[in-house]
Amino acid sequence: MKFAPIFALSVTIAAAQQPPQLVSPKPLSENDAYQRQSQTAAVAPGAYKPPTTPAPRTADGKVDLSGNWQPNAIRQNVNLASVGGEPAMLPWAEKVYNEHKANISRDDPEARCLPPGVPRMSTTPYPWTIVQTPKLIVIVYEGGAHIWRKIFMDGRGHDPNAEQTWLGDSIGHWEDNNTLVVETVGQNAITWLDQDGHPHTDKMVVTERLRRPDLGHMEIDHTIDDPGAYSKPWKFTTYPTLLNGELIEYICQENNKDLEHLKGK
């Protein structure tokens, strides 16, 4: 489904949501996850269903991630703890998190049209396009300030000058012909990991593992390693699907209706 070009995450609405907990205490296989997603989603008769034919391959045999994708991750965007349990926060981080929730996410930077950062770029409810080449992968995001991201695949290390950036410095490699591994560093500590306000520091390292089991489905495992805010690494998974359409121009600053409603407590 194509999201309308308005900022959909009103904090007053999201604060009232009570995302259900996962029923399964153990990780699901790719097939199980996709089946559960399709079974729980309300699909109208005749509605678009992502294709399940084989995923495309590049000339060198790697899975081709190119295409337009919708994130299907509103639960993760609102509160990551709703899908993976509460991460082990350090005392200062837990205090900040509780303050954010008590204020009904009044100070969420994304509500002010600032870039959501990584990994929240993958959960913000607007589609994105992946353009894959052997030495560079580019992701163009419709939402989150209509921004783009470059993942360098040419074997370089991280740029030491990438500090206090909104999306960080991303380098990637293929673990096999089916899994793209992306590591991102150098982000500022302004962004929140979700709308409820899980914080992070500028020392955070985010590792994403992207797989495309068939033409219409993707799986992204996100691992957050931030010893400045959490006592151990933690992870969550999203399941984007192929978008039935194209991205459109969306300028958050042009029609931002959130600010007038951000009262907090």
C-alpha positions, 0 to 999 in steps of 0.5 A, a space after each residue: 500500500 502506498 502511504 499518503 504524502 503526509 507525516 503519518 506518525 502523530 505522537 498523540 496517536 502513536 502514544 495511544 497504540 498498544 502494539 501486541 507482543 510477539 507470540 513466539 519466544 524463538 526466532 522464526 524462519 524466513 518462510 514462517 515470518 512471511 507466512 505469519 505476516 501474510 496471515 495477520 495482514 488484512 488483505 482486501 480481495 483483489 489487493 496487490 500481493 507481493 510476488 513469490 517468484 525467484 529473486 533476480 540475480 546479478 551477472 556475478 550471481 549475487 542476489 539483486 536487491 534493486 527495486 522499490 520497497 515498502 517497510 511494513 514496520 510501523 510497530 518497530 518504528 513506534 517501539 522496538 521493544 514491542 517486537 524484541 523485548 526491552 534492550 538492556 539499557 544503561 541507567 542514563 539511557 533508561 532515564 532518558 527513555 522514560 522521560 521521552 515516553 512520559 512526554 508522549 514523544 514530544 521531542 521526537 526529532 523525526 516529528 520535526 522533519 529531521 532525518 531519522 538515522 539508521 536503523 530508523 530509516 528502515 522503519 519510517 512508514 514511507 517506501 524507498 528505492 534500492 539501486 545496486 551496482 557492484 561497487 556502490 549501493 544507493 538507497 533513496 528514501 521517500 520519507 525521512 526528509 527525502 534523503 539518500 544513503 550510499 553504501 560503499 562496496 569497493 572494499 574501503 574502510 570507514 571514512 574517519 572524517 564521518 562524525 556527527 552525521 545524520 545517516 553515518 558512513 556505511 560500508 558493505 560486503 557480501 557474506 555469500 551470494 545471498 546476504 548483504 552485510 552493511 555496517 554503519 558508524 559516525 552518526 550523531 546522537 540526536 536521532 531516536 531509534 524509535 518514536 517512543 524514544 530509545 536513545 543512542 550515543 555517537 559511538 553506535 555501530 549498526 549492522 544490517 543483514 539484507 536478504 531477498 528470499 524471493 522477488 517480492 520479499 526482503 528480510 533485514 536483521 538490524 543489530 545495534 551495538 552501542 556500549 555507551 547506552 546499552 550493556 550488550 548488543 541487541 537486534 530486531 528484524 523487519 520484513 519489507 515487501 516489493 512496492 506496487 508503484 513508484 516513489 513520489 516527491 514528499 517534502 516533510 517540511 512543507 506540510 508538517 502537521 505534527 508540531 502544532 499538536 506536540 503538547 506532551 505533559 
